[in-house]
Amino acid sequence: MSGTAVVVGGGIAGLTAAVALGRIGWRVTVLEEAPVFCEAGAGLSVMRGGQRALGELGLLDRAREEGHPNRLGGVRRPDGAWLAEFPDGSWTAIGLHRRSLHGMLLDLAGGVAELLPGARVQRVVGGRPGGESAEVWWHADGVEHVVLADLVVGADGVRSITRDVVAPGAGASAMGYVAWRAVAQADLLGADDWAVWWGQGVEFAAQRIAPGRVSWHCLLSDGRGATRGDLAEAVSGWEGRVRGTLDATADLAVFRHDLREVRPLPSSLSAGRTVLIGDAAHALAPTLNQGANLALEDGVTLGGVLAGGASLPEALRRFDELRLCRCRRIATRSRWMLGLGAGWKGPGPARDLLVRLGGRWLPSATAVG
C-alpha cells in the first residue's frame, strides 16, 4: 500500500521512517520544529539491530567508514580493576557521532521526502482507517497550517505531542538522574575501544567514534551533578583515563540534561492512522546504548510492514507485534543496568560481588541486538 504520510520530528527516528516510506512510494512530509535539520549530542553506538537497519537503508558501509569498530571489554571499578570482563566478540558496535548518522539519513531523506524545518506542530488528530484522514496542525513563520494524511508518524521525542493521540496516559517521566555528554579531543582509552566504570552512584562510559576522538557520558544519581565542578568531583580519585578524558574536553563541548523515560510504556504503538516510533514511543535509560538503534529499527520496520499488500490496520498491528515486546524488554534491561551502575545505593562491595558472580550473564543481558 502507499499514500501520504506526515512525519512529526526530523531526528534519527523520523528521517529513518521518511526514507523507508519514501522508498516504497509514499508521499512523505517531515515537519521539524528546529529552524534547520540538525542533531545535537555526542557519540552513539550502532549495535547489531541498528547495523541491520542501516544495511537495509544501504548505509552500513558508510557508517563503518565514518565511525570506529568497537568491542565492549566489560565493566570496571573506579580504579580500573575489572568487575566483569566480557568474552571477545560478545558485544560489538560501531562508534559514531550522532551528527554523522543524522547527516547520512538526511542525505537520503532529501531525495524521497519533503523536509520542512521551522514547523512547530500544535495538534494531531489521529484519524480513522477506512474513514477520516489524520490531521496535523502546525505553525511556521507566524502562519497556521493544516495537512491531511493517510498516516502520521510520531517521531517527536520524549516530550511528544503525537503520543497524546496514541497513548494519552503515557508521559515523559523524570528518572532522577543527570547525564553529562561530550566528545573529547584526545584518545586516552588505551587497549579499550569502549570502557565502562561503575562507582557509588556514578557511571562513566567512553568509546572511540573516530581516530583520536572519544565520546563519553557520565550518569549521576540523587540530584548530583548540577555543575561541571560537581562532575569532576564525582570522579575524583578514579583512574587516570577517566580524569584525563574529562580534562581533554572543552567546556563548550559538554552538555547536561536530566534523564527522562516514557512511563507507562504504551500498550500499543498505534491508534487510528497514527503510529509512534523512537523516543516518542519508548525513551529509555542510555545504559545499553540502544536509543538510536531502536529508532533505526522502528523506522525500517514501519516501512517493511507497509510495503506489502496489507491494509493499514493490519500493517500497524504487525508493527506492534514486531516492536512492542522488544522495546519493552530493552527498556526493562536498561533500567536494571542503571540500577546496578549509577543507581546503586547499597554498599559498593556488595554490588561488586553481585556483578562478579553475575559476570557470566552480563553479556547476554546487555547484548540485546
C-alpha positions, 0 to 999 in steps of 0.5 A: 500500500502507499499514500501520504504520510506526515512525519512529526520530528526530523531526528534519527527516528523520523528521517529513518521512517521518511526514507523507508516510506519514501522508498516504497512510494509514499508521499512523505512530509517531515515537519521539524520544529528546529529552524534547520535539520540538525542533531545535537549530542555526542557519540552513539553506538550502532549495535547489531539491530541498528547495523541491520537497519542501516544495511537495509537503508544501504548505509552500513558501509558508510557508517563503518567508514565514518565511525570506529569498530568497537568491542565492549571489554566489560565493566570496571571499578573506579580504579580500573580493576575489572568487575566483569570482563566480557568474552571477545566478540560478545558485544560489538558496535560501531562508534559514531557521532550522532551528527554523522548518522543524522547527516547520512539519513538526511542525505537520503531523506532529501531525495524521497521526502519533503523536509520542512524545518521551522514547523512547530506542530500544535495538534494531531488528530489521529484519524480513522482507517477506512474513514477520516484522514489524520490531521496535523496542525502546525505553525511556521513563520507566524502562519497556521497550517493544516495537512491531511494524511493517510498516516502520521508518524510520531517521531517527536521525542520524549516530550511528544505531542503525537503520543497524546493521540496514541497513548494519552496516559503515557508521559515523559517521566523524570528518572532522577538522574543527570547525564553529562555528554561530550566528545573529547579531543584526545584518545586516552582509552588505551587497549579499550575501544569502549570502557565502562566504570561503575562507582557509588552512584556514578557511571562513566562510559567512553568509546572511540567514534573516530581516530583520536576522538572519544565520546563519553557520558557520565550518569549521576544519581540523587540530584548530583551533578548540577555543575561541571565542578560537581562532575569532576568531583564525582570522579575524583580519585578514579583512574587516570583515563577517566580524569584525563578524558574529562580534562581533554574536553572543552567546556563548550563541548559538554552538555547536561540534561536530566534523564527522562523515560516514557512511563507507562510504556504504551500498550500499543504503538498505534491508534487510528492512522497514527503510529509512534516510533523512537523516543516518542514511543519508548525513551529509555535509560542510555545504559545499553546504548540502544536509543538510536538503534531502536529508532533505526529499527522502528523506522525500517520496520514501519516501512517493511510492514507497509510495503506489502499488500496489507491494509493499514490496520493490519500493517500497524498491528504487525508493527506492534507485534514486531516492536512492542515486546522488544522495546519493552524488554530493552527498556526493562534491561536498561533500567536494571543496568542503571540500577546496578551502575549509577543507581546503586545505593547499597554498599559498593562491595556488595554490588561488586560481588553481585556483578562478579558472580553475575559476570557470566550473564552480563553479556547476554543481558546487555547484548540485546541486538 
